[in-house]
Amino acid sequence: MIYLDNAATSFPKPPGVIEAVTDALAAPASPGRSGHAPALNASRTIHRARKALARLFGLTDNTRLIFAPNVTWSLNMALNGLGLKAGDHVLSSALEHNSTARPLARFKKDQGVDWEIVPPGPDGRTRPEDFKNRLRPETRLVVLCHASNVTGTLAPAKAIKEAISATPLLLDAAQTAGALPMDDYGQWADLVAFTGHKALLGPTGTGGLWIREGLDLRPLAVGGSGSRSESLVHPDFLPDALEPGTANTHGLAGLAAGVEFLLAVGVDKVRAHEMELTAYFLENIAKIPELSIIGPGPGEPDRVATVSVVVKGWSSSDLAAALEKGYGIMIRSGLHCAPLAHQFLGTYPGGAARFSFGYFNVLKDAEIAATALKELAAKPVS
Ligand SMILES: Cc1ncc(COP(=O)(O)O)c(C=O)c1O
């Protein structure tokens, strides 16, 4: 198998992740609840995960890093927690995933929130000035997909934050956390939502949200916290305020191991490797006349290791099936839960075939995938 679907979920997981999950499963896990040794150990495991992520994002206060089942929950936690109401104005990029687009569409329909999509510039990139020019007194939030899960295009998050100044920025870092050095984000970002099972190399069922000091979110859910148990009012201190219910200790043990692996290797090194494979792949597929690259092509900067293509005579799903059947290559076809992005890119409703590289891919994988595309492009099915 050649696994090129790391934008969906990373595979394989690094050494130590499987062991960390199985070790956690082999012990009672009741973090923050019981006082016996295994329960204290479970709390330590969660602390380890929080500490590793705090280092990755350059955070000084890791109690403001909240765990959630995935980035979809984290984004919903942020959007709902801000208490958006009728008349509020929210800006987003055009490359949003359904994880932000669907909640925003619901806020618009049910609560009269004015959601405005900022179209990309002529080069397909999101421009800081386009956000700045649309700010109004009632603008409550800017939502930004940090890197498109369709094209791999990286949004200039820091420049956008500078342009919108005091308006909070909610970053969907699903495709960047772990793939891009982000160790200064604690100094300027407002809300960073991440998922554990992609470039952070952890298991599914893990993710979270970092909230800068001064931003308060109303909890989406309340309940057991293991703290202030005498009161019917859920605690208001972080992280307990936003982490109701027993944590996913098993998953977070794996996430801690994944992030610790990244920190030991260095995110710079991971990124350099992934960019080398991406550059090689782009250069080779750009020579295929029947193929169009959707998004940044060879030599274009500011991207992650995700490349989508459309091939003449092939639907994206037929192409994915042929790659799997003929070459053992796993990719993702269709709309990638990002219909808005595909509409802006002109690839709706057919979608595209998406190749996404991870740290454990090698140059040979990119070479085989490029050759497979060349061979398939020469024999269209329709
Ligand atoms: C940009 C983006 N946002 C959100 C998500 C949702 O991730 P999850 O399913 O882990 O919540 C994904 C993953 O598919 C993504 O690529």
The ligand as an SDF file (V2000), in Angstrom:
LIG
                    3D

 16 16  0  0  0  0  0  0  0  0999 V2000
   -9.5790   22.0290    7.0610 C   0  0  0  0  0  0  0  0  0  0  0  0
  -10.3050   20.9950    7.8410 C   0  0  0  0  0  0  0  0  0  0  0  0
  -11.1520   21.3710    8.8060 N   0  0  0  0  0  0  0  0  0  0  0  0
  -11.8140   20.4800    9.5430 C   0  0  0  0  0  0  0  0  0  0  0  0
  -11.6520   19.1250    9.3580 C   0  0  0  0  0  0  0  0  0  0  0  0
  -12.4170   18.1670   10.2260 C   0  0  0  0  0  0  0  0  0  0  0  0
  -11.5670   17.3530   10.9670 O   0  0  0  0  0  0  0  0  0  0  0  0
  -12.1640   16.3440   12.0580 P   0  0  0  0  0  0  0  0  0  0  0  0
  -13.0080   15.3830   11.2880 O   0  0  0  0  0  0  0  0  0  0  0  0
  -10.9660   15.7030   12.6630 O   0  0  0  0  0  0  0  0  0  0  0  0
  -12.9730   17.1280   13.0050 O   0  0  0  0  0  0  0  0  0  0  0  0
  -10.7720   18.6760    8.3750 C   0  0  0  0  0  0  0  0  0  0  0  0
  -10.5660   17.2360    8.1360 C   0  0  0  0  0  0  0  0  0  0  0  0
  -11.0670   16.5900    7.3030 O   0  0  0  0  0  0  0  0  0  0  0  0
  -10.0830   19.6360    7.5930 C   0  0  0  0  0  0  0  0  0  0  0  0
   -9.2520   19.2590    6.6330 O   0  0  0  0  0  0  0  0  0  0  0  0
  1  2  1  0
  2  3  1  0
  2 15  2  0
  3  4  2  0
  4  5  1  0
  5  6  1  0
  5 12  2  0
  6  7  1  0
  7  8  1  0
  8  9  2  0
  8 10  1  0
  8 11  1  0
 12 13  1  0
 12 15  1  0
 13 14  2  0
 15 16  1  0
M  END
$$$$
